[in-house]
Amino acid sequence: MEKLKNYLKLSSAEIGKVIFPTKEQVRNAFITVFAVVAVISLFLALVDVVMSYSLSKLI
């Protein structure tokens, strides 16, 4: 039982050290991730269209 109490005490102390992101940081990270994914998706779509067009003309 003493080990459990010690574990809970140490766990609580570690949780107290955690720095959670602010609402603004989460929003900025979301916008950044969304923009990067959108740019990569558009690039891959463009490559797909170019390759599809090239192969259709080749065949």
N, C-alpha and C positions, 0 to 999 in steps of 0.2 A: 504494500500500500504506500510505503514511503517513496518507492520509485515512481509511482504514478503521480504523487503530489509534486515531486521534484521535476518530473517531465512537464506537467502542466505549468509549473512556475517558470521553467526555462522557456517553454513555448510562448507564454504570455510576454516574457521579456523580449523575445525575438520579434514577435508581432509588433511590439512597441517601437522597434527600430526600423520597421518598413516605412518607406516614403511612398505614399500613393500619389499617382499623377493627379494634377488639377483638372478641372473640367476643360479649361482652355488647352492644356497639353493633349488631352484625349481628342479634342476637336481638331487640333492642328495635325495630329498624327493620322486621324481618319482622312482628312482632306489630302494629305500627302500620299497616303496609300492609294486612295481613290484615283488621284491624278496619275500616278505611276502606272497603275493597272490599266487605266483608260488609254494612255499613250502606248503601252506595250500591245494592248488589244488592237488598236488602230494600225500599228505597224505590222502586226501579224496578219491582219485582214488585208492590208495592202500587198504584202508579200504573197498571200494566197491568191489574190486577184491577178497579180502579174504572172505568177507561175501557171495559173489556170489558163490565162489567155495565151501564154507562150506555148503551152502543151497543146491547146486546141488548134493553134496555127501550125504547129509542127506535125500533128497527126492529120 
